Amino acid sequence: MMETLTECVESSPRGTQLESAQMLASFQKVLADRALTPLYQPIVDLQFGRIIGYEGLIRGPSDSPLHAPTRLFGLARQHGQTLELERICRRIHIEKFQALGLAGKLFLNMSPDALLMPARELQGCLAHMHEAGMCPGNIVIELTESEATSSYSLLRQAAQEFRGPGLQIAIDDLGEGFSSLRLWSELRPEYVKIDKYFVQGIDSDAVKRQFVRSIAEMAQQSKSEVIAEGIETEAELDAVQRLGIRYGQGYLLARPSSDPVAILPPATLRLLTPAPTGRRPLMNDAYKSVATARKILRSVPAVSDSTLTNDVYDIFKKQPELQVLAVLHDGLPIGLIHRLRMLDRLARPYHRELYGNKPCNQFIENLPLIVDHQTSLQDLGYLFTEANPHHLADGFIITEQGKFLGVGTGFDLIREITQIQIHAARYANPLTQLPGNVPINEHIEALLLNGEPFAVCYCDLDHFKAFNDLYSYRKGDEVIQITANLLREYIDPAVDFVGHIGGDDFIVIFRSLNWRERCHNVLDRFLAATAYLYKPVHLLKGGYFAANRQGAEVFHGLISISLGVVEVDVDMPYSGHQIAELAASVKTEAKKIPGNSLFVERRSLP
């Protein structure tokens, strides 16, 4: 027994050494044969559902223990060959990225040690890009931090050298390493990627949510874009969106693949419905539907992303007034090429010779904003406040059912929104700031013209004059403002419209299907919302005695609200005047019902 144990102990180191030697030989062969498989995982714009780029991942031979990247890079570190492995991985990623015709940015992993050798690593990286025909502006160096470092000043200087040719910097796994916050402060990267630990289960962990919220706030100050890694469930996606994180990566959105998707499938796009980001001003939320992105549509040429750069150059030369054209992939828009930027780059030494006979997708510098032609100008303006500011200068793509229609410019958008605001202010009620008679009539006419079904609700206050005379006009104004706020609260700002005719009369134009429920919510809330305005004794008695117009003392009930609704059949040739007349008549019927009341017209319009 003792001899056998001694024999096993003595033989174990020899077995381990042999295994290590075999593993090292396998590793050296992998490097020599470049037996590595590149994978790409999409990075997604969580607001618009577009793929902005791909992170390059690597796998060793599938039939080898070195298939797993942790084993592969662990062995490289053990034998001092990390930098060589990284160089080969970057070269393979760049070549395959171009061969697949992928658009957007390529995120390439790099260790701090490699970044600290810009003279060698940068030149090698640029050489690989030039050979493959890839623009440096499409490369993001993703700094992987696995151990503490004190060479911050050298890293900062090296990062600046990498940025010189146009490359960008990202910090990977923020929050996972020893000194990632210090790195962020020193390097001021264009992107920071939140470690998946803080994303997994974020929907049920308040501490993780606070951490990510803080990261988002710091990123806003440092002008960095945040990417949430490891999104695997719909609940995590929803939580990340609600915290204002713009970009995401994870199995829920798309898995790593050797042939990744260029456009997210419809099932995934449905998950990316924008989360609510707060209440917007309601003054023109429904009036906005009259003016859409189609109003500022400009027709420009569109080319395939495989079109040669020289051909695009010729298009610009033949059309001196053309400032931008669209680029399509499989018939769908993916970007814009700007005249001045393209001509400027091609004017540099050897650039025309280098890029002329290569695909023009190298000149898509920024992913554009893509909107449907039915997007209202007000919504479009709101998107610009949330999106990257470069869209205002670069313009945006306008589509119909995903197909390219044309482009819009920030100048045209600002001009039209300004005109809408001037028009709205001219006809708005000064007390409630709600649209007045002119925009109310225009909105009804627009709905009739578009053939959209709707219901008109005429709102009037009962016993208002007596209250105004007894309690003063200032409290009367409060009642009107309370009424306006209740109507605002219970409409759907995306489809409904609320206007103020004048005095205590309001109009609501419903396109939401549950308008009855919304009306009843207003009726149910009205007394509680106005109760504080009355003296306790009047509230207790349900009214008060006051002189009427003939000077006689009569009992007046508390103010109530009457709603008269008429549903409009758009298949019939009704005019705005007919609808206004019937709305006034149903309001009169509603006022005949004591207290807070709703009357719905069931007859056909005359």
C-alpha positions in Angstrom: 0.0 0.0 0.0 2.7 2.5 1.0 4.8 1.7 -2.1 1.8 2.3 -4.4 1.0 5.6 -2.8 4.6 6.8 -3.2 4.6 5.7 -6.8 1.5 7.8 -7.5 2.9 10.9 -5.9 6.1 10.6 -7.8 4.4 10.0 -11.1 1.9 12.9 -10.9 4.3 15.8 -11.6 5.7 13.9 -14.7 2.1 13.4 -16.0 1.3 17.1 -15.4 4.4 18.2 -17.2 3.6 16.0 -20.1 0.1 17.3 -20.3 1.3 20.9 -20.1 3.8 20.3 -22.9 1.1 18.8 -25.1 -1.2 21.7 -24.4 1.6 24.2 -25.2 2.3 22.4 -28.5 -1.4 22.5 -29.3 -1.5 26.2 -28.5 1.5 27.0 -30.7 -0.1 25.1 -33.6 -3.3 27.1 -33.2 -1.3 30.3 -33.4 0.7 29.1 -36.4 -2.3 27.9 -38.3 -4.6 30.7 -37.2 -7.0 28.0 -36.2 -9.4 30.4 -34.6 -13.1 31.1 -35.3 -14.4 34.7 -35.0 -17.9 35.2 -33.7 -19.8 38.5 -33.6 -22.4 39.6 -31.1 -24.6 42.5 -32.1 -24.8 45.6 -29.9 -28.3 47.1 -30.2 -29.8 50.5 -29.9 -32.5 49.8 -27.4 -34.5 52.9 -28.4 -34.7 52.3 -32.2 -33.9 48.6 -32.5 -30.9 49.1 -34.8 -27.7 47.2 -34.6 -24.9 49.8 -34.1 -22.0 47.4 -34.2 -20.6 44.0 -33.1 -18.3 42.8 -30.5 -15.7 40.4 -31.8 -15.4 37.2 -29.8 -13.0 34.3 -30.5 -13.1 30.5 -30.2 -10.4 27.9 -30.5 -10.7 24.6 -32.5 -14.0 23.0 -31.6 -12.4 19.6 -31.0 -9.8 21.0 -28.7 -9.6 21.9 -25.0 -8.6 25.3 -26.3 -12.0 25.9 -27.7 -13.1 28.0 -24.7 -11.6 31.5 -24.7 -10.9 31.4 -21.0 -8.6 28.4 -21.5 -7.1 29.8 -24.7 -6.2 33.2 -23.2 -5.2 31.7 -19.8 -2.6 29.6 -21.6 -1.4 32.6 -23.5 -0.9 34.5 -20.3 0.9 31.6 -18.7 3.5 31.5 -21.5 3.8 35.2 -22.2 2.0 35.2 -25.6 -1.1 37.2 -24.8 -0.1 40.1 -27.2 0.6 37.7 -30.1 -2.7 36.0 -29.6 -4.5 39.3 -29.5 -2.8 40.5 -32.7 -3.9 37.3 -34.5 -7.5 37.7 -33.2 -7.8 41.3 -34.3 -6.5 40.5 -37.7 -9.0 37.6 -38.1 -11.9 39.7 -36.8 -11.2 42.6 -39.2 -10.8 40.3 -42.3 -14.0 38.3 -41.5 -16.0 41.5 -40.6 -15.3 42.9 -44.0 -15.9 39.6 -45.8 -19.3 39.3 -44.2 -20.1 42.9 -45.3 -21.2 43.9 -41.8 -22.1 47.5 -41.2 -21.5 49.6 -38.0 -18.7 49.5 -35.6 -16.4 46.5 -34.7 -15.5 46.3 -31.0 -12.1 44.6 -30.7 -10.8 43.5 -27.3 -7.3 44.7 -26.3 -5.4 44.3 -23.0 -3.9 47.3 -21.3 -0.4 45.9 -22.0 -1.2 46.0 -25.7 -2.6 49.5 -25.5 0.6 50.7 -23.8 2.5 49.7 -26.9 1.0 52.1 -29.5 4.0 52.3 -31.7 3.7 48.5 -32.5 0.1 47.6 -31.8 -1.5 50.7 -33.4 0.6 50.4 -36.6 -0.2 46.8 -36.9 -3.9 47.3 -36.4 -4.0 50.1 -38.9 -2.1 48.0 -41.4 -4.7 45.2 -41.0 -7.5 47.7 -41.5 -6.0 49.1 -44.7 -5.3 45.7 -46.1 -9.0 44.7 -45.5 -10.3 48.1 -46.7 -11.8 49.0 -43.3 -12.2 52.6 -42.1 -10.5 53.3 -38.7 -13.6 55.2 -37.7 -15.5 51.9 -37.5 -13.2 50.4 -35.0 -13.7 50.6 -31.2 -10.8 49.3 -29.0 -12.5 47.6 -26.1 -10.1 47.7 -23.2 -10.3 44.6 -21.1 -9.1 45.1 -17.5 -8.2 42.0 -15.5 -5.8 43.5 -13.0 -4.9 46.7 -11.3 -2.7 49.2 -13.0 -0.9 52.3 -11.9 0.2 53.4 -15.4 -2.8 55.7 -15.9 -0.9 58.6 -17.4 0.7 56.2 -20.0 -2.7 54.7 -20.7 -4.2 58.1 -21.3 -1.4 59.1 -23.6 -1.7 55.8 -25.5 -5.4 56.1 -25.8 -4.9 59.5 -27.4 -2.5 58.0 -30.0 -5.1 55.4 -30.9 -7.7 58.1 -31.3 -5.5 60.0 -33.7 -6.4 58.0 -36.8 -10.0 57.9 -35.8 -10.3 54.8 -33.6 -12.5 55.0 -30.5 -12.1 53.6 -27.0 -14.4 51.5 -24.8 -14.0 50.1 -21.3 -15.2 46.5 -20.9 -16.9 45.0 -17.8 -17.3 48.3 -15.9 -17.6 47.6 -12.2 -16.0 44.1 -12.4 -12.3 45.0 -12.2 -10.0 46.7 -9.7 -9.9 50.2 -11.1 -12.4 50.6 -13.8 -13.8 53.9 -12.5 -10.3 55.4 -12.4 -9.8 54.1 -15.9 -13.0 55.8 -17.0 -12.0 59.1 -15.5 -8.5 58.9 -17.0 -9.3 57.6 -20.5 -12.7 59.3 -21.1 -13.8 56.5 -23.4 -16.5 56.9 -26.0 -18.2 53.7 -24.7 -18.5 52.0 -21.3 -19.9 48.5 -21.0 -21.5 47.6 -17.7 -20.5 44.2 -16.4 -23.2 41.6 -16.8 -23.2 41.0 -13.0 -25.0 44.3 -12.5 -27.5 43.6 -15.3 -28.5 40.1 -14.4 -31.5 40.3 -12.0 -31.5 44.1 -12.1 -35.3 44.1 -12.3 -35.5 42.7 -8.7 -32.4 44.2 -7.2 -32.6 47.8 -6.0 -28.9 48.1 -5.3 -28.0 47.0 -8.9 -30.5 49.5 -10.3 -29.0 52.3 -8.3 -25.5 51.3 -9.5 -26.6 51.4 -13.1 -28.5 54.6 -12.6 -25.3 56.2 -11.2 -23.3 54.9 -14.2 -25.9 56.5 -16.6 -25.6 59.8 -14.8 -21.8 59.8 -14.9 -21.8 58.8 -18.5 -24.0 61.8 -19.3 -21.5 64.1 -17.7 -18.5 62.5 -19.3 -20.1 62.2 -22.8 -19.7 58.4 -22.9 -22.3 56.0 -24.3 -23.4 53.2 -22.0 -23.8 49.6 -23.2 -25.5 47.1 -20.8 -24.0 43.6 -21.2 -25.7 40.3 -20.4 -29.4 41.2 -21.1 -31.1 37.8 -21.0 -34.7 38.4 -19.9 -37.4 40.7 -20.9 -37.6 42.0 -17.3 -33.9 42.9 -17.4 -34.4 44.7 -20.7 -37.3 46.7 -19.4 -35.4 47.7 -16.3 -32.3 48.8 -18.3 -34.5 50.8 -20.7 -36.3 52.6 -17.8 -32.9 53.6 -16.4 -32.2 55.4 -19.6 -29.5 53.0 -20.9 -29.3 53.5 -24.7 -27.4 50.4 -25.9 -27.5 46.8 -25.0 -26.0 43.4 -25.6 -27.0 39.9 -24.6 -28.6 36.6 -25.5 -32.2 38.1 -25.4 -31.2 40.5 -28.2 -28.9 38.3 -30.3 -26.4 35.5 -29.6 -22.8 35.5 -30.8 -22.6 34.0 -34.3 -20.1 33.4 -37.1 -22.7 34.8 -39.5 -24.6 37.4 -37.4 -27.8 39.1 -38.4 -27.7 42.6 -40.0 -31.3 43.5 -38.9 -33.0 42.2 -35.7 -35.9 39.8 -36.3 -39.5 41.2 -35.8 -39.9 39.2 -32.6 -36.9 40.9 -31.0 -37.9 44.3 -32.3 -41.3 44.0 -30.6 -39.4 43.7 -27.3 -37.8 47.1 -27.8 -40.9 49.2 -27.4 -39.6 52.4 -25.8 -40.2 52.7 -22.1 -41.9 55.8 -20.8 -39.5 58.5 -19.9 -41.7 61.0 -18.2 -44.7 63.2 -19.0 -44.4 65.5 -22.0 -46.2 68.8 -22.4 -49.7 68.0 -23.6 -50.7 71.3 -25.3 -50.2 69.9 -28.8 -49.8 66.2 -28.3 -52.8 65.4 -30.4 -52.6 68.4 -32.7 -49.2 67.1 -33.7 -50.8 64.4 -35.7 -51.6 66.9 -38.5 -47.9 67.4 -39.4 -45.7 64.4 -39.9 -42.2 63.6 -41.1 -43.5 63.3 -44.6 -44.0 67.1 -44.6 -40.2 67.6 -44.5 -39.3 64.7 -46.8 -36.5 65.4 -49.3 -35.9 63.0 -52.2 -32.3 61.9 -52.6 -30.6 59.0 -54.4 -30.1 55.6 -52.7 -27.3 53.2 -53.4 -26.5 49.6 -52.3 -23.8 49.2 -49.7 -21.9 47.1 -52.3 -21.7 50.1 -54.7 -18.1 51.1 -55.4 -16.9 54.3 -53.8 -15.9 55.6 -57.3 -19.5 55.3 -58.4 -20.8 57.2 -55.4 -18.1 59.8 -56.1 -19.4 60.2 -59.6 -22.9 60.7 -58.4 -21.8 63.6 -56.2 -19.8 65.1 -59.0 -22.7 65.0 -61.4 -25.1 66.6 -58.9 -23.3 69.5 -57.3 -26.4 70.4 -55.2 -26.6 66.9 -53.7 -25.3 66.9 -50.1 -26.2 63.4 -48.9 -27.4 60.1 -50.3 -28.7 56.9 -48.6 -27.1 53.5 -48.4 -29.2 50.4 -48.5 -28.6 46.8 -47.5 -30.9 44.2 -49.1 -33.2 47.1 -49.9 -33.4 48.5 -46.4 -31.7 51.7 -45.3 -28.6 51.4 -43.1 -26.9 54.8 -43.3 -26.1 58.1 -45.0 -23.0 59.2 -46.9 -22.3 63.0 -46.7 -20.8 64.7 -49.7 -18.3 67.0 -48.0 -17.0 64.3 -45.7 -16.5 61.8 -48.5 -14.9 64.2 -50.8 -12.6 65.5 -48.0 -11.4 62.0 -47.2 -10.9 61.0 -50.9 -8.8 64.2 -51.4 -6.2 62.9 -48.9 -3.1 61.3 -50.4 -3.7 57.8 -51.8 -7.2 57.6 -50.4 -8.9 57.6 -53.8 -6.6 54.8 -55.0 -7.1 52.9 -51.7 -10.9 53.1 -51.4 -12.1 53.9 -54.9 -12.7 50.3 -56.0 -14.0 49.2 -52.6 -17.6 49.2 -51.3 -18.9 52.6 -50.2 -20.1 51.4 -46.8 -16.7 52.5 -45.5 -18.0 56.1 -45.7 -21.0 55.6 -43.4 -19.6 57.5 -40.4 -22.6 57.6 -38.0 -25.7 55.4 -37.8 -28.6 57.7 -38.7 -31.9 58.2 -37.0 -34.5 56.2 -39.0 -38.2 57.2 -38.6 -41.5 56.3 -40.3 -43.1 58.8 -42.5 -46.2 59.0 -40.2 -44.1 60.1 -37.2 -45.4 63.4 -36.0 -43.0 66.3 -36.0 -43.6 66.8 -32.3 -42.6 63.2 -31.7 -39.6 63.6 -34.0 -38.5 66.7 -32.1 -38.8 64.7 -28.9 -36.6 61.9 -30.4 -33.9 64.4 -31.2 -33.7 65.5 -27.5 -33.1 61.9 -26.5 -30.8 60.8 -29.4 -27.3 61.7 -30.3 -26.9 65.5 -31.2 -25.2 64.6 -34.5 -28.5 63.7 -36.0 -29.5 67.3 -36.1 -26.5 68.1 -38.3 -26.4 64.9 -40.3 -30.1 64.5 -41.0 -32.2 61.4 -40.8 -33.8 58.7 -42.9 -37.6 58.6 -43.5 -39.2 55.3 -44.4 -42.6 53.8 -45.2 -43.1 50.2 -43.9 -39.3 50.0 -43.5 -38.6 51.0 -47.2 -36.6 54.0 -47.9 -38.5 57.2 -48.9 -36.0 60.0 -48.5 -34.3 62.1 -45.9 -35.1 64.9 -43.5 -32.8 67.6 -42.2 -32.6 69.1 -38.7 -33.0 72.6 -40.2 -36.4 71.7 -41.8 -37.5 70.0 -38.6 -36.7 73.0 -36.4 -38.4 75.4 -38.9 -41.6 73.4 -39.0 -41.8 72.8 -35.2 -41.2 76.5 -34.7 -44.1 77.3 -37.0 -46.3 74.8 -35.1 -45.4 76.4 -31.8 -46.1 79.9 -33.1 -49.4 78.8 -34.5 -50.4 77.0 -31.3 -49.4 80.0 -29.1 -51.4 82.4 -31.3 -54.6 80.3 -30.8 -54.0 78.9 -27.3 -56.2 79.8 -24.3 -54.1 82.0 -22.1 -55.4 80.5 -18.8 -54.9 76.8 -19.5 -52.5 77.0 -22.5 -54.7 74.5 -24.3 -55.4 74.9 -28.0 -58.4 77.2 -28.8 -61.1 77.2 -31.4 -58.8 77.5 -34.5 -56.6 74.4 -33.8 -59.7 72.5 -32.5 -61.5 73.1 -35.9 -58.3 72.3 -37.8 -57.8 69.0 -35.9 -61.4 67.9 -36.6 -61.0 68.8 -40.3 -57.7 66.9 -40.5 -59.3 63.7 -39.0 -62.2 64.0 -41.4 -59.8 64.4 -44.3 -57.7 61.4 -43.2 -60.8 59.2 -42.7 -59.9 58.4 -39.1 -62.8 57.5 -36.7 -63.1 59.7 -33.6 -65.6 60.8 -30.9 -66.1 64.5 -29.9 -66.8 65.2 -26.2 -68.1 68.6 -25.3 -67.4 69.4 -21.6 -69.3 72.1 -19.7 -69.4 73.1 -16.0 -72.8 73.5 -14.2 -73.4 76.2 -11.6 -70.1 77.8 -12.5 -71.3 81.5 -12.7 -72.9 81.4 -9.3 -69.6 80.0 -7.8 -67.6 82.6 -9.7 -69.7 85.4 -8.4 -69.7 84.1 -4.8 -66.1 82.9 -4.4 -64.3 85.3 -6.8 -63.0 85.0 -10.3 -59.6 83.8 -9.0 -61.2 80.6 -7.5 -63.3 80.4 -10.7 -60.0 80.3 -12.6 -58.8 77.5 -10.3 -61.9 75.4 -11.2 -61.2 75.9 -14.9 -57.5 74.9 -14.5 -58.5 71.8 -12.4 -60.9 70.8 -15.2 -58.2 71.2 -17.8 -55.8 69.1 -15.8 -58.3 66.4 -15.3 -59.0 66.2 -19.0 -55.2 66.1 -19.7 -54.8 63.3 -17.2 -57.4 61.0 -18.6 -56.8 61.4 -22.3 -54.2 59.3 -24.2 -51.7 61.9 -25.3 -50.6 59.7 -28.2 -53.9 59.8 -30.0 -56.4 62.1 -28.2 -56.8 65.9 -28.2 -58.0 68.3 -25.6 -58.9 72.0 -26.4 -60.4 74.9 -24.5 -63.2 76.7 -26.3 -63.3 79.5 -23.7 -64.7 80.1 -20.2 -65.8 76.8 -18.7 -66.3 75.0 -22.1 -63.8 72.4 -23.3 -63.6 70.0 -26.2 -62.0 66.5 -26.1 -61.5 64.6 -29.4 -61.0 60.9 -28.6 -59.4 58.4 -30.9 -58.7 56.0 -28.0 -61.2 53.1 -28.0 -61.8 53.2 -24.2 -63.1 56.8 -24.2 -66.2 55.9 -22.1 -63.9 54.7 -19.3 -61.9 57.9 -19.6 -65.0 60.1 -19.3 -66.2 58.2 -16.2 -62.8 58.7 -14.6 -63.1 62.5 -15.1 -66.7 62.4 -13.6 -65.6 60.3 -10.6 -62.6 62.6 -9.8 -64.2 66.0 -10.3 -65.8 66.5 -6.9 -62.8 65.4 -4.9 -60.5 67.6 -7.1 -62.6 70.7 -6.4 -63.7 70.1 -2.8 -61.0 72.2 -1.2 -62.3 75.3 -2.9 -65.6 75.4 -0.9 -66.4 76.5 2.6 -67.0 73.4 4.8 -70.6 74.3 5.4 -71.3 74.7 1.7 -69.6 71.3 1.0 -71.7 69.7 3.8 -75.0 71.0 2.4 -74.1 70.3 -1.2 -74.5 73.9 -2.2 -75.3 77.5 -1.1 -77.8 80.3 -1.4 -76.9 83.1 -3.8 -78.6 85.8 -5.8 -79.6 84.8 -9.3 -79.6 87.1 -12.4 -83.0 88.5 -11.2 -81.6 89.3 -7.8 -83.6 86.5 -6.0 -81.9 84.3 -3.4 -81.9 80.7 -4.8 -80.0 77.6 -3.9 -77.1 76.6 -6.2 -75.6 73.2 -6.2 -71.8 72.5 -6.2 -70.1 72.8 -9.5 -70.6 69.6 -11.6 -69.3 68.6 -15.0 -71.4 67.6 -17.9 -70.0 65.6 -20.8 -71.8 65.2 -24.1 -70.3 62.8 -26.6 -71.0 62.1 -30.3 -69.3 59.3 -32.2 -68.4 60.3 -35.8 -69.0 57.9 -38.6 -66.2 58.9 -41.1 -67.9 56.9 -43.9 -70.5 59.7 -44.0 -69.8 63.1 -45.7 -69.9 65.2 -42.5 -68.5 68.7 -42.2 -66.8 70.2 -39.2 -69.7 72.6 -38.8 -72.2 69.7 -38.5 -70.1 68.0 -35.9 -69.8 71.2 -33.9 -73.6 71.7 -34.0 -74.3 68.2 -32.8 -71.6 68.4 -30.1 -73.3 71.5 -28.7 -76.7 69.8 -28.7 -75.5 66.7 -26.9 -73.8 69.0 -24.3 -77.3 70.6 -23.7 -78.7 67.1 -23.2 -76.0 66.2 -20.7 -76.7 69.4 -18.7 -80.3 68.2 -18.2 -79.0 65.3 -16.1 -78.4 66.4 -12.4 -74.8 66.2 -11.1 -71.8 64.9 -12.9 -73.2 63.4 -16.1 -72.4 61.7 -19.4 -74.7 61.8 -22.4 -73.9 59.9 -25.6 -75.6 60.7 -28.9 -76.8 57.5 -30.5 -78.5 59.1 -33.6 -77.0 59.6 -36.9 -75.7 63.1 -37.8 -78.1 65.2 -39.9 
